[in-house]
Every structure is written in structure tokens, then in C-alpha cells.
């Protein structure tokens, strides 16, 4: 992939830019295997690859410049905006929306936030696109006083972006390097964006985490579903007196893993600390007629309250990994099977070392972030 921004030295976020994609994947796979380390009985499957460009389903663009000439992209070392609206990683619908959103900033008179002087109002614009090209747009503002401008300008924006389904204002009053704040103000009647990911339709709300790369996320969820199907008896193979299989999905997000794991003969419960994510997962389950259930809660604290271990646990933690308390619980619980999705091979390796009774038997790299060294790894662990 070729990138004018990279070649000009404007943006160096994609550290592997310009390298042949096959080499990127091979190097990343080798590096991940080395970090995880040699583990007896572990079989690595071939990497799941991604489109090289236009794969990002979500974009978090920092807004800089002026209302008449805004920048949508990142900040330079001095805190001034660098425009990356033509970034080749953005999905096609997001790419088409960038110039419209830039014009909208000037049309409604939103002053971009200036980091050096701590003045201005509009800090970031977040865009999420579905597989059908529909959009969710979030305007991250310094204060609620500018929400009226957004409301008044929204009808015209929807005329220019007919695929816009959900719009919101997010309030981030503090001067901090954060992508968003805690308060969300919905500007449209629709509150969720329907996204087909793998074999289910997810309904993320503003603020709910979704995977960056829909094509690779689809492969990730389907692979997990296949391993779960192989690990647990199929409904037709179960005896009438055999108890229903219990599956616990920790850090469940908007429910991608849980909804793929649900099926006859299984009870699936997802636990997630984010209320918007749980609300999204519940809506997806209801519309799909899925029996999967979802609860708001801390993953580790919830697991530690269980009187009896489930048959299978899915974990998809943030980059910091599971941590000592949760690995201790998994090690001591008697859980027979764990499906671990990790975005940080280093913390994955640390967590595997902390659970010696749970042996990794299968692993696969999912290239969620082409052009970078970031890696998503799915691992199947069995108790021996």
C-alpha cells in the first residue's frame, strides 16, 4: 500500500507502510509466535488476513484548524492539527463522509479546539460505518453550549449524508488527551447502528466498543464459534438428562463472541463494564431471538462471585490482559475450556504462564491492523 501522508512524513502511525503485505503478515506471525513462546501441544493455524486498505470501520479524527479550514486527523508535536481525511485505511463510506463533515464544521460555526491555547469547542469527530455503508457520527465537544448548532445543522447534514443513521454529541470538558467524555447526547431518533459482523447483526450505541476491522472481526468470531462447537457436545449429541452447557463471556463488549457462541443446549452470559455496550448486546440478542444474556459488571469481580465454574469461558480483555486475580480464578476454578482473544501478545504470554493447568492447544493470528505491528491473537486453552 502507498500513502502520500507517510511518504511526506506527515503521519508515521503505520510503521509498516510500503512493505509488501505478505511480508508484513509473515513477520507479524513470527513475532507473535516468538512472544507467546514454545508451548508443548500448541498448534498455530495460518494467519487470517485483511484487505490492505480501506478496512477501518471506525475512525476517531482529532479536529484542528479553524471553522473555515478545519483539519480532521491527528495533532503534531506542538498540538496543531494535521489533516488526514484522505487516509487510505478509512472505510469507503467514512472516506466519502470526510469532506462533508469538514464543510459541516464551518457551516454550523463550530470552532475547533486549540490545544496550545485551550480555546475552542469541537475536539474530535468519530465515525463508525456498517457493512452496508450506513454511518454513526459523534461530535466530541468541550461544552453543551454548542449542541444547539448541531441540532440546527443536522437536517442539512443528513441530506448530504443519506446513510447517516445515528448522530450524537459527546461532552469532554477537561483539557486531556482523551478521545471522548462520559456524557452522551443523542441527536437522532435512532440510537444504534446495525452492523452485520460474521453471522450476527450487532447494534452498537454511541460509546460502545466495536472491532476496528469488520472483515477480520467476522473471521475472529466465526473461528471462536467453531472451536466452541468442537469443545462442547452438539445439541443433537446431548442426552436428555445432560445439563445445559454454561458459557461465560467476560469483557463481552457488544456481544460478538457471546452471540456467536449461543445455540441449543447452551446458556451464554456476557459480562461487560460498559453500560452502552451491554444495552447494545441486549438489543442484538432480542432482535436475533438469541437466548444469550448480558449483565453490566466488572469481569473479574463477577467471576469471583460464582459458586460453580461454567463449562467454557471466553475472555477478550483490553491490552493490559487479564491480571493476577482473574488468571488465579481461571486456574483454580476448574473451567475446562477457555477461548482467549488478545490484542497484546505480551500480556497473553504472561497470562498463559499464570495458568499452567490450562494448556494452549490452538492459536491463530488475526491481522486486525494491517500496516502496523499490532496483532490480535485467538487462543484455545484446555485443562489437562
Beta strands, then each sheet from edge to edge (+ up, - down):
strand 1: 43-44
strand 2: 58-65
strand 3: 70-75
strand 4: 81-83
strand 5: 122-129
strand 6: 135-141
strand 7: 164-171
strand 8: 183-186
strand 9: 192-197
strand 10: 200-205
strand 11: 245-250
strand 12: 266-272
strand 13: 293-296
strand 14: 312-315
strand 15: 337-342
strand 16: 358-366
strand 17: 376-383
sheet 1: 1+ 16+ 17- 15+ 14+ 11+ 12+ 13+
sheet 2: 4+ 3- 2+ 5- 6+ 7+ 8-
sheet 3: 9+ 10-
end
